[in-house]
Each structure stands twice: as structure tokens, then as C-alpha cells.
């Protein structure tokens, strides 16, 4: 019963939870919603993307570059497994 350390970091968990509830979210939305600096968000996004948990989509909106993110199937499964593992940890600590 090993907790996924990539997801367990509080900011990355918040990113995953936001994306689990949305089809996708762009960089500006995440920076504003999470009250992070652009650099800080970028570092967390890089970790999640390198784990295969996020898909990055680059496009243009009215000729302005726009980057958006969505959970991959692997990311959704990892998040579900994270919660199952956390529940198991909680249950193992209760008196029988």
C-alpha cells in the first residue's frame, strides 16, 4: 500500500482534483484558481506531465498562445488509486 508521491504533494493534488472535475483548464485559470506563481505552477505541471498524468494542449485564441491541460486516462486511474490507497491507510489505523 504505497501512496503516489507525485499526487500526494498538496499543490499537485489540487491540480489533479480541479482537472478531474473539468474537461480541461488553461494555464491562466489554474494560476488564478490556485494562487500560484507562473513558475511554481509550471514546475508542478511538468512533474504531472512527465508522470503521464496530464495531457498538454497548445493552441491559439485570437492569435494569443494558449496552453490547456486535461487528465489522461492514466491520470484519472492514478487519482482513483490514490484515494483508494488513502482510504486503506485510514482504515488500517482504526481499532478493529
ZAFIMI-384805 format. One record per atom (N, C-alpha, C): x, y, z; chain; atom name; residue in three letters; residue number from 0. Coordinates in nm, 3 decimals. Layout:
! residues N
X Y Z A CA ala NUM
...
END
This chain:
! residues 96
0.085 -0.118 0.000 A N unk 0
0.000 0.000 0.000 A CA unk 0
0.090 0.124 0.000 A C unk 0
0.125 0.167 -0.119 A N unk 1
0.218 0.280 -0.136 A CA unk 1
0.142 0.401 -0.191 A C unk 1
0.152 0.514 -0.121 A N unk 2
0.087 0.637 -0.167 A CA unk 2
0.169 0.698 -0.279 A C unk 2
0.102 0.738 -0.385 A N unk 3
0.167 0.801 -0.501 A CA unk 3
0.222 0.937 -0.459 A C unk 3
0.354 0.946 -0.449 A N unk 4
0.418 1.068 -0.400 A CA unk 4
0.403 1.185 -0.498 A C unk 4
0.384 1.155 -0.624 A N unk 5
0.364 1.263 -0.722 A CA unk 5
0.232 1.333 -0.694 A C unk 5
0.126 1.257 -0.672 A N unk 6
-0.006 1.315 -0.646 A CA unk 6
-0.016 1.367 -0.503 A C unk 6
0.052 1.304 -0.410 A N unk 7
0.037 1.335 -0.268 A CA unk 7
0.081 1.477 -0.232 A C unk 7
0.168 1.537 -0.311 A N unk 8
0.212 1.674 -0.285 A CA unk 8
0.088 1.764 -0.297 A C unk 8
0.060 1.848 -0.194 A N unk 9
-0.066 1.923 -0.190 A CA unk 9
-0.102 2.002 -0.315 A C unk 9
-0.008 2.074 -0.373 A N unk 10
-0.041 2.153 -0.491 A CA unk 10
-0.075 2.064 -0.609 A C unk 10
-0.001 1.957 -0.627 A N unk 11
-0.030 1.866 -0.738 A CA unk 11
-0.163 1.794 -0.717 A C unk 11
-0.196 1.763 -0.594 A N unk 12
-0.326 1.703 -0.565 A CA unk 12
-0.437 1.801 -0.602 A C unk 12
-0.420 1.927 -0.569 A N unk 13
-0.521 2.029 -0.604 A CA unk 13
-0.535 2.041 -0.755 A C unk 13
-0.425 2.039 -0.828 A N unk 14
-0.430 2.045 -0.975 A CA unk 14
-0.508 1.926 -1.028 A C unk 14
-0.476 1.807 -0.979 A N unk 15
-0.544 1.686 -1.024 A CA unk 15
-0.693 1.692 -0.993 A C unk 15
-0.729 1.741 -0.875 A N unk 16
-0.870 1.749 -0.836 A CA unk 16
-0.946 1.848 -0.924 A C unk 16
-0.886 1.960 -0.955 A N unk 17
-0.950 2.058 -1.044 A CA unk 17
-0.973 1.995 -1.181 A C unk 17
-0.870 1.931 -1.234 A N unk 18
-0.881 1.874 -1.368 A CA unk 18
-0.975 1.753 -1.371 A C unk 18
-0.990 1.686 -1.259 A N unk 19
-1.083 1.572 -1.253 A CA unk 19
-1.228 1.620 -1.269 A C unk 19
-1.253 1.745 -1.232 A N unk 20
-1.388 1.799 -1.239 A CA unk 20
-1.417 1.878 -1.366 A C unk 20
-1.317 1.894 -1.450 A N unk 21
-1.332 1.973 -1.573 A CA unk 21
-1.283 1.893 -1.692 A C unk 21
-1.335 1.926 -1.808 A N unk 22
-1.284 1.861 -1.929 A CA unk 22
-1.139 1.903 -1.954 A C unk 22
-1.113 2.032 -1.932 A N unk 23
-0.977 2.086 -1.942 A CA unk 23
-0.973 2.222 -1.875 A C unk 23
-0.854 2.269 -1.844 A N unk 24
-0.836 2.402 -1.783 A CA unk 24
-0.710 2.463 -1.842 A C unk 24
-0.715 2.594 -1.864 A N unk 25
-0.595 2.657 -1.920 A CA unk 25
-0.504 2.709 -1.808 A C unk 25
-0.384 2.745 -1.850 A N unk 26
-0.279 2.786 -1.757 A CA unk 26
-0.324 2.904 -1.671 A C unk 26
-0.384 3.004 -1.732 A N unk 27
-0.425 3.124 -1.659 A CA unk 27
-0.530 3.089 -1.554 A C unk 27
-0.625 3.005 -1.589 A N unk 28
-0.726 2.961 -1.493 A CA unk 28
-0.661 2.893 -1.373 A C unk 28
-0.567 2.804 -1.398 A N unk 29
-0.502 2.732 -1.289 A CA unk 29
-0.418 2.825 -1.202 A C unk 29
-0.345 2.917 -1.263 A N unk 30
-0.264 3.013 -1.185 A CA unk 30
-0.355 3.093 -1.092 A C unk 30
-0.465 3.142 -1.146 A N unk 31
-0.558 3.225 -1.068 A CA unk 31
-0.628 3.143 -0.961 A C unk 31
-0.680 3.028 -0.997 A N unk 32
-0.756 2.945 -0.904 A CA unk 32
-0.670 2.895 -0.789 A C unk 32
-0.547 2.858 -0.819 A N unk 33
-0.458 2.801 -0.718 A CA unk 33
-0.373 2.905 -0.646 A C unk 33
-0.378 3.031 -0.692 A N unk 34
-0.297 3.139 -0.634 A CA unk 34
-0.149 3.104 -0.631 A C unk 34
-0.099 3.057 -0.746 A N unk 35
0.042 3.022 -0.759 A CA unk 35
0.112 3.119 -0.852 A C unk 35
0.245 3.121 -0.844 A N unk 36
0.319 3.196 -0.944 A CA unk 36
0.322 3.112 -1.071 A C unk 36
0.350 3.175 -1.182 A N unk 37
0.355 3.103 -1.309 A CA unk 37
0.464 2.996 -1.307 A C unk 37
0.579 3.032 -1.249 A N unk 38
0.691 2.938 -1.241 A CA unk 38
0.659 2.818 -1.153 A C unk 38
0.593 2.844 -1.040 A N unk 39
0.558 2.736 -0.948 A CA unk 39
0.459 2.640 -1.014 A C unk 39
0.357 2.694 -1.080 A N unk 40
0.261 2.608 -1.150 A CA unk 40
0.331 2.527 -1.259 A C unk 40
0.419 2.591 -1.333 A N unk 41
0.490 2.522 -1.440 A CA unk 41
0.567 2.401 -1.389 A C unk 41
0.633 2.415 -1.275 A N unk 42
0.711 2.304 -1.218 A CA unk 42
0.620 2.187 -1.180 A C unk 42
0.506 2.217 -1.120 A N unk 43
0.413 2.111 -1.081 A CA unk 43
0.353 2.044 -1.205 A C unk 43
0.320 2.124 -1.303 A N unk 44
0.265 2.070 -1.429 A CA unk 44
0.367 1.977 -1.495 A C unk 44
0.494 2.018 -1.496 A N unk 45
0.600 1.935 -1.555 A CA unk 45
0.606 1.798 -1.488 A C unk 45
0.597 1.795 -1.356 A N unk 46
0.603 1.667 -1.282 A CA unk 46
0.485 1.579 -1.319 A C unk 46
0.366 1.638 -1.324 A N unk 47
0.246 1.561 -1.357 A CA unk 47
0.248 1.513 -1.502 A C unk 47
0.297 1.599 -1.590 A N unk 48
0.305 1.561 -1.732 A CA unk 48
0.408 1.450 -1.752 A C unk 48
0.523 1.461 -1.688 A N unk 49
0.626 1.359 -1.706 A CA unk 49
0.582 1.224 -1.649 A C unk 49
0.490 1.225 -1.553 A N unk 50
0.435 1.100 -1.499 A CA unk 50
0.327 1.043 -1.591 A C unk 50
0.288 1.122 -1.691 A N unk 51
0.183 1.076 -1.783 A CA unk 51
0.042 1.103 -1.733 A C unk 51
0.031 1.187 -1.630 A N unk 52
-0.099 1.213 -1.569 A CA unk 52
-0.176 1.326 -1.637 A C unk 52
-0.104 1.414 -1.708 A N unk 53
-0.167 1.526 -1.776 A CA unk 53
-0.134 1.527 -1.923 A C unk 53
-0.228 1.576 -2.000 A N unk 54
-0.208 1.599 -2.143 A CA unk 54
-0.205 1.751 -2.162 A C unk 54
-0.104 1.799 -2.233 A N unk 55
-0.088 1.942 -2.258 A CA unk 55
-0.131 1.972 -2.401 A C unk 55
-0.216 2.072 -2.416 A N unk 56
-0.262 2.113 -2.549 A CA unk 56
-0.227 2.259 -2.569 A C unk 56
-0.148 2.284 -2.673 A N unk 57
-0.110 2.422 -2.707 A CA unk 57
-0.190 2.465 -2.829 A C unk 57
-0.246 2.585 -2.820 A N unk 58
-0.327 2.637 -2.930 A CA unk 58
-0.320 2.790 -2.927 A C unk 58
-0.399 2.851 -3.011 A N unk 59
-0.408 2.996 -3.014 A CA unk 59
-0.554 3.037 -2.996 A C unk 59
-0.575 3.141 -2.916 A N unk 60
-0.706 3.203 -2.901 A CA unk 60
-0.690 3.348 -2.944 A C unk 60
-0.755 3.383 -3.053 A N unk 61
-0.741 3.519 -3.108 A CA unk 61
-0.594 3.556 -3.124 A C unk 61
-0.518 3.468 -3.183 A N unk 62
-0.374 3.486 -3.211 A CA unk 62
-0.285 3.493 -3.088 A C unk 62
-0.340 3.460 -2.973 A N unk 63
-0.263 3.458 -2.849 A CA unk 63
-0.240 3.312 -2.809 A C unk 63
-0.114 3.276 -2.781 A N unk 64
-0.088 3.137 -2.741 A CA unk 64
-0.168 3.100 -2.616 A C unk 64
-0.221 2.979 -2.616 A N unk 65
-0.299 2.931 -2.502 A CA unk 65
-0.258 2.786 -2.475 A C unk 65
-0.229 2.757 -2.350 A N unk 66
-0.193 2.622 -2.310 A CA unk 66
-0.300 2.571 -2.214 A C unk 66
-0.354 2.454 -2.245 A N unk 67
-0.453 2.395 -2.156 A CA unk 67
-0.411 2.253 -2.121 A C unk 67
-0.473 2.202 -2.015 A N unk 68
-0.435 2.073 -1.959 A CA unk 68
-0.560 1.991 -1.932 A C unk 68
-0.546 1.861 -1.945 A N unk 69
-0.652 1.771 -1.905 A CA unk 69
-0.590 1.643 -1.851 A C unk 69
-0.665 1.576 -1.765 A N unk 70
-0.617 1.449 -1.712 A CA unk 70
-0.615 1.346 -1.823 A C unk 70
-0.513 1.264 -1.822 A N unk 71
-0.509 1.150 -1.913 A CA unk 71
-0.586 1.036 -1.846 A C unk 71
-0.608 0.930 -1.920 A N unk 72
-0.672 0.813 -1.861 A CA unk 72
-0.583 0.759 -1.748 A C unk 72
-0.453 0.760 -1.771 A N unk 73
-0.359 0.716 -1.668 A CA unk 73
-0.371 0.805 -1.543 A C unk 73
-0.385 0.937 -1.565 A N unk 74
-0.400 1.030 -1.453 A CA unk 74
-0.527 1.006 -1.374 A C unk 74
-0.637 0.980 -1.446 A N unk 75
-0.764 0.951 -1.378 A CA unk 75
-0.754 0.824 -1.295 A C unk 75
-0.692 0.722 -1.352 A N unk 76
-0.676 0.596 -1.279 A CA unk 76
-0.584 0.615 -1.158 A C unk 76
-0.477 0.691 -1.176 A N unk 77
-0.384 0.715 -1.066 A CA unk 77
-0.452 0.791 -0.952 A C unk 77
-0.537 0.887 -0.986 A N unk 78
-0.608 0.963 -0.883 A CA unk 78
-0.707 0.873 -0.808 A C unk 78
-0.778 0.790 -0.881 A N unk 79
-0.871 0.696 -0.817 A CA unk 79
-0.795 0.600 -0.725 A C unk 79
-0.681 0.550 -0.772 A N unk 80
-0.598 0.461 -0.691 A CA unk 80
-0.544 0.533 -0.568 A C unk 80
-0.509 0.660 -0.584 A N unk 81
-0.459 0.741 -0.472 A CA unk 81
-0.564 0.745 -0.360 A C unk 81
-0.690 0.772 -0.397 A N unk 82
-0.796 0.781 -0.296 A CA unk 82
-0.821 0.645 -0.232 A C unk 82
-0.816 0.538 -0.311 A N unk 83
-0.834 0.403 -0.255 A CA unk 83
-0.723 0.371 -0.155 A C unk 83
-0.601 0.406 -0.190 A N unk 84
-0.488 0.382 -0.101 A CA unk 84
-0.501 0.463 0.027 A C unk 84
-0.541 0.589 0.013 A N unk 85
-0.559 0.675 0.130 A CA unk 85
-0.668 0.619 0.222 A C unk 85
-0.778 0.571 0.162 A N unk 86
-0.885 0.509 0.242 A CA unk 86
-0.833 0.385 0.315 A C unk 86
-0.753 0.304 0.246 A N unk 87
-0.698 0.184 0.309 A CA unk 87
-0.606 0.219 0.426 A C unk 87
-0.527 0.326 0.410 A N unk 88
-0.439 0.372 0.517 A CA unk 88
-0.524 0.418 0.637 A C unk 88
-0.629 0.493 0.607 A N unk 89
-0.718 0.539 0.714 A CA unk 89
-0.782 0.421 0.788 A C unk 89
-0.830 0.323 0.711 A N unk 90
-0.896 0.206 0.771 A CA unk 90
-0.799 0.123 0.856 A C unk 90
-0.675 0.113 0.812 A N unk 91
-0.578 0.031 0.886 A CA unk 91
-0.542 0.094 1.021 A C unk 91
-0.567 0.222 1.036 A N unk 92
-0.535 0.290 1.161 A CA unk 92
-0.648 0.289 1.262 A C unk 92
-0.763 0.235 1.221 A N unk 93
-0.878 0.232 1.313 A CA unk 93
-0.876 0.105 1.397 A C unk 93
-0.920 0.119 1.521 A N unk 94
-0.929 0.000 1.604 A CA unk 94
-1.036 -0.097 1.550 A C unk 94
-1.007 -0.226 1.551 A N unk 95
-1.093 -0.325 1.491 A CA unk 95
-1.204 -0.367 1.578 A C unk 95
END
